[in-house]
Amino acid sequence: MANSIEGADSFPEGDIGNKTFYGFRLNPDNGGLDVELIDDDSQAVELPNLQDGIIDKYAYKHWVWSQNSLQFQWSSNGHLQVKIV
């Protein structure tokens, strides 16, 4: 899954305001995949600065905004599957 808006510093008015943010982090402490969902304005989304080429090990690796709900599950062969609801 590619980053939906790589390196964007700002967004046009209303472009993402009514969408849910899904951020994907690889947890280096336990090797797990963390999926963070932000669907209101209670928390700021901090995207990594991709311009300098150095990404913090705890930063989002991929992210997407969606107007639809997304459901995630692991397939029998270990791939992450996404279903748009």
N, C-alpha and C positions, 0 to 999 in steps of 0.2 A: 504494500500500500504506500504510495508516494505521498509526501507532504502536500497538503492541498494548497497552502500559500507559503512558499519558502521565502524567508528573508523579508517578508512584508513588515514595514514599520507602522503603517496605518491602513485603515480600511475605509472604503466609502461609507457614508452615512446610511445606516439600515442594512448594510451588506451582510453582517453576521449577527445583528442584534436579536433576531428572533430564532436563532439556531442554537443547537446544543453542541458543545465542544467535547470531543473525545481525544484524550491525549494518551500516548503509549510511551511508557518508560520501562527500561530494563533495569531491574534492581541489582546492582553489582554486589550487594551484601549477601543476597540469598539466591541469585540467579533467576528470580521470578519475573514475570511480565505483569506490570501494573497498568491498568486501564483507568484513567481518571475521567469522570463525567462532570461537566459543569453546565448546568442548564438555567442558571439565573445570574444576577449581577452581584452575588454575595462574595465572589472570589475572582480575582484578576487572573487572566491567562498570561503566563510568562513564557514566551517562546525563546528558544536559544538563539543567540546571535550567530548566524551562519556566515557572516562576512569574514570573521577572523580565522575560521577553520578549526577552532578549538571548541569542542562542545563538552560541557560539564558532564561527568559520568552519571549524574542524577537528572539531567535535563530530558525533556521529551525527545524521543528519537523520531517519532512520526505523530501526526495529528490530523484531525479532520473536523469540520463543522458540518452538521446535518440538520435539516428541517424535520426529517423523519427520525423515528427511533431506530437505533441499531441494537441488535442482539448478537452476542459473541458466544462461540462454543468451539471446543477442540474437536477435530475430526478423528476418526479411528487411526489415521496414519500420522497424527501429530501436527496437522496444519490448523491454523486459526481460521475459522469460518465466520463470516459476517452476514447477517440477514437483515434486510431493510424491512421494517414493519410499517 
